[in-house]
């Protein structure tokens, strides 16, 4: 399960148990919070709102490093709500440095070098 799915599940569980504030405080303490593979799976609307609360809590207080195979233009679909996605992106992109990496992942590049797959084997939309 991608880490961001576990993160949101933890926030949802804390919310259901009346401990959301405690969990948000926990995730707001590190100087750097890394969220890997954002957008690998879409968020349900409640999860998107919980994630927004986390981003808002950390905004201008702690750094976030987020990796995603989705462009920010696709985040409306990732979060299931373009308004929530815009609010999240507004906070994330203010003071940020966006690095876009194009081409094969390191794993695919190594497979090609080893001759295990051919360049035309995978189409760009198949690479996650």
C-alpha positions in Angstrom: 0.0 0.0 0.0 1.5 3.4 -1.0 2.5 5.5 2.0 0.1 8.3 1.2 -2.8 5.7 1.3 -1.6 4.7 4.8 -1.3 8.3 5.8 -4.9 9.1 4.8 -6.2 5.9 6.4 -4.5 6.9 9.6 -6.1 10.4 9.4 -9.5 8.9 8.7 -9.2 6.5 11.6 -8.1 9.3 13.9 -11.0 11.4 12.7 -13.5 8.6 13.4 -12.1 8.1 16.9 -12.1 11.8 17.6 -8.3 12.1 17.6 -7.8 14.0 14.3 -6.2 17.0 16.0 -3.7 14.7 17.8 -2.8 13.0 14.4 -2.5 16.3 12.6 -0.2 17.6 15.4 1.9 14.4 15.0 2.4 14.9 11.3 3.0 18.6 11.6 6.1 18.1 13.9 8.8 16.8 11.5 10.8 19.4 9.7 10.3 17.5 6.5 7.4 15.2 5.7 7.8 13.0 2.6 4.8 11.8 0.8 5.7 9.3 -2.0 3.5 8.3 -5.0 0.7 10.9 -4.5 -2.0 10.2 -7.0 -1.1 6.5 -7.5 -4.6 5.8 -6.2 -7.3 8.4 -6.3 -8.5 9.9 -3.0 -12.1 9.6 -1.9 -13.7 13.0 -1.1 -13.3 12.6 2.7 -9.7 11.6 2.3 -9.0 14.6 0.1 -10.4 16.9 2.8 -8.3 15.2 5.5 -5.2 15.6 3.3 -6.1 19.3 2.8 -6.1 19.7 6.6 -2.7 18.2 6.8 -1.3 20.4 4.1 -2.9 23.5 5.7 -1.5 22.5 9.1 2.1 22.2 7.6 1.8 25.3 5.4 4.6 27.7 6.1 5.5 25.6 9.2 7.2 22.5 7.8 8.5 21.3 4.5 6.7 18.8 2.4 8.4 16.7 -0.3 5.8 15.1 -2.6 6.5 12.7 -5.4 3.8 11.9 -8.0 3.5 10.4 -11.4 0.6 12.8 -12.1 1.0 16.4 -13.3 -0.6 19.1 -11.1 -3.2 19.5 -13.9 -4.5 16.0 -13.1 -4.8 16.6 -9.4 -8.5 17.5 -9.6 -9.1 13.9 -10.7 -6.7 12.6 -8.0 -8.6 14.4 -5.2 -12.0 13.9 -6.8 -12.7 17.6 -6.5 -11.0 20.4 -8.5 -11.8 22.9 -5.7 -10.0 20.9 -3.0 -7.1 20.2 -5.4 -6.8 23.9 -6.1 -6.7 24.7 -2.4 -4.1 22.0 -1.8 -2.0 23.1 -4.7 -2.3 26.8 -3.7 -0.5 26.0 -0.4 1.9 23.4 -1.8 3.1 25.6 -4.8 3.6 28.8 -2.8 7.3 28.8 -1.7 7.9 25.5 -3.6 10.4 24.2 -6.1 8.9 21.9 -8.6 11.2 19.4 -10.3 9.8 17.5 -13.3 11.6 14.4 -14.3 11.0 13.0 -17.8 12.0 9.7 -19.2 12.3 6.2 -17.8 12.5 5.5 -14.1 15.8 4.2 -12.8 14.3 0.7 -12.5 13.1 0.7 -16.2 16.4 2.1 -17.4 18.3 -0.7 -15.6 16.0 -3.3 -17.1 16.7 -1.9 -20.6 20.4 -1.8 -20.0 20.3 -5.4 -19.0 18.3 -6.2 -22.2 15.3 -7.5 -20.2 12.9 -5.2 -21.9 12.9 -3.3 -25.2 12.3 0.4 -25.6 9.0 -0.1 -27.4 7.7 -2.6 -24.8 6.2 0.1 -22.6 4.2 3.1 -23.7 4.6 6.3 -21.7 1.1 6.0 -20.3 1.9 2.5 -18.9 4.8 3.7 -16.9 3.7 4.5 -13.3 
